[in-house]
Amino acid sequence: MEDKPSKRGTATSSVHGGELRQQEANAITTPIYQTSTFWFKNSQEVTDYQEGKTKREEYGRYGNPTWRAVERKLSELEGGEETVLFASGMCAATTTFLALLQEGSHLIVTSDCYRRTRQFIDEFLSRMGVEVSIIEPSNLDQFEAAIRKNTAIFFTESPTNPYLRVTDVPAFVEVARAHDVKIIIDSTFATPINHRPLEEGADLVIHSATKYLGGHNDLLAGTVSGSSEIVTPIRKALGVLGGIIDSHGAWLLLRGLKTLSLRMERHNGNGLEVARHLETHPKIRQVWYPALESHPDFAIANRSMSGCGGVVTFEIETDLEGAMRFIDSTRVPYQAPSLGGVESLIELPVTMSFWDYDAEQRKSWGITDSLVRFACGIEAAEDLIADIDQALESV
Ligand SMILES: *Cc1c(COP(=O)(O)O)cnc(C)c1O
């Protein structure tokens, strides 16, 4: 018996969604099913299963009851029929592309696409004969102009990294539907608490669950949610490619998800307070945060998102050395890639994610030497602000 009334608040779905009310030994929590395979009592059970007469687990690469609970919880949170769980966000994205694109398909992505996703497109999909067009984030005119007869998918993050550009999903869906193009939103920076693209007509939502969904900087995972029709071939591809999460990782994700709604309230509050404070600071050149009126997508975010998360991007009035001094002077955040965990993380995109690109290329993406990405955790906002202020004194 799954605990799933028709419609309830995301705080309730975070806690109860997808959980079986009745567990072995009347336990409250879902067990870690640490097993690689599942046995059949007799040959009849095997044939009944093969003919689809019974629903059960078969072999660990095709499913495990611990991941099923995570998949159901996320389906409820995203408002999708079905969710598939993967070993990482990259695995979710690459398996999805491999499942849905064919030789000769055309894919549209945005210029600020996650670097490894871009690398997969350039190094692997191109070998498969997939054509690619790149447009500016949230640029509807460029999207419409880029569509060809063979366009199969438009893929974008929303908000994007590091400038937090927000896609007007309903507007993109209207154009995409007219041309039979599927829209995939990487909603990692939003989470289903802040934005639900499936309810706005997107075909699939992808997450790096490593970030907010897990939320504790302690696991890697990825998810894809959507209608059963589009998710089924992706699940089949996962069974072939094999990028499955282990049941302990799935259990950690399930545990993390129970506090998602609560954590997002704090991430949203901290992000907004830090962004507002930075905007008034004389040593800050510019701040990017979609809940600020100065952000190019303020109106879209205001309409479609209920919060803008913990990531704040800003440029300091200084050079690379000054920016490094600033980062090295902070005491609360850890200097590390990633975001979305309870601990605040800070990085200079130029030294962390874009180090192996030449200066010209970095410039074309707007990655300047004094650009900082601050991923607020769930600490007290005043402590984050005080720490930023004291660290800015070193600039
Ligand atoms: C981190 C991230 C990914 C990659 O996810 P992993 O879990 O690290 O594999 C993809 N997209 C976005 C937006 C991310 O932040």
The ligand as a Gaussian input file, in Angstrom:
#p B3LYP/6-31G(d) Opt

LIG

0 1
 C       26.057000      18.763000     -11.057000
 C       25.208000      18.967000     -12.242000
 C       25.102000      17.980000     -13.223000
 C       25.883000      16.703000     -13.162000
 O       25.398000      15.892000     -12.122000
 P       26.301000      14.815000     -11.347000
 O       25.363000      14.299000     -10.302000
 O       27.476000      15.537000     -10.801000
 O       26.681000      13.785000     -12.349000
 C       24.251000      18.222000     -14.291000
 N       23.545000      19.369000     -14.400000
 C       23.640000      20.333000     -13.459000
 C       22.875000      21.582000     -13.636000
 C       24.470000      20.171000     -12.354000
 O       24.571000      21.140000     -11.448000

